[in-house]
Amino acid sequence: MGIHYDYKSTKGSKLMEKQAKREKKLAEKKAKRKAKEGSKKEAVAEKTLDASKPITLDFLTNPDKE
């Protein structure tokens, strides 16, 4: 019988705990997504070509060679 009397008194705190848990998960997802996007932007910046160097056939066939 105690469960019925206890339900209404603890309902508010349980809802607040659930909401805090939900917000924590969203914040973690947002931080993870932001970290992923940051690494992609850095990788794009590194791939730029130097305008003063000519593009050779060797560069076109083997771009990893430096």
C-alpha positions in Angstrom: 0.0 0.0 0.0 2.9 2.4 0.6 3.7 2.6 -3.1 0.4 4.4 -3.8 1.1 7.1 -1.2 4.7 7.5 -2.2 4.0 7.9 -6.0 2.7 11.4 -6.0 5.2 12.7 -3.5 8.2 11.5 -5.5 6.8 12.1 -9.0 8.3 15.6 -9.3 11.8 14.6 -8.3 11.8 11.6 -10.6 10.7 13.8 -13.5 13.5 16.3 -12.7 16.0 13.5 -12.6 14.8 12.2 -16.0 15.0 15.6 -17.6 18.5 16.2 -16.2 19.6 12.8 -17.6 18.1 13.7 -21.0 19.9 17.1 -21.0 23.2 15.5 -20.1 22.9 13.1 -23.0 22.1 15.9 -25.4 25.1 17.9 -24.1 27.4 14.9 -24.6 26.1 14.3 -28.2 26.5 18.0 -29.0 30.1 18.0 -27.7 30.9 14.9 -29.6 29.4 16.3 -32.8 31.3 19.6 -32.4 34.6 17.7 -31.9 34.0 15.7 -35.1 33.2 18.9 -37.1 36.3 20.6 -35.8 38.6 17.8 -37.0 37.0 17.8 -40.4 37.6 21.6 -40.8 41.2 21.2 -39.9 41.7 18.4 -42.5 40.2 20.5 -45.2 42.6 23.3 -44.5 45.6 21.1 -44.8 44.8 19.9 -48.3 45.2 23.2 -50.0 47.7 23.4 -52.9 50.6 25.9 -53.1 50.0 28.3 -56.0 53.7 28.9 -56.5 54.5 25.2 -57.2 53.7 23.8 -60.6 51.4 20.7 -60.8 53.4 17.8 -62.2 52.4 14.4 -63.6 54.1 12.8 -60.6 51.9 14.8 -58.2 48.8 13.9 -60.1 49.5 10.2 -60.1 50.9 9.9 -56.5 49.5 12.8 -54.4 50.7 11.2 -51.1 54.4 11.6 -52.1 56.0 14.8 -50.8 
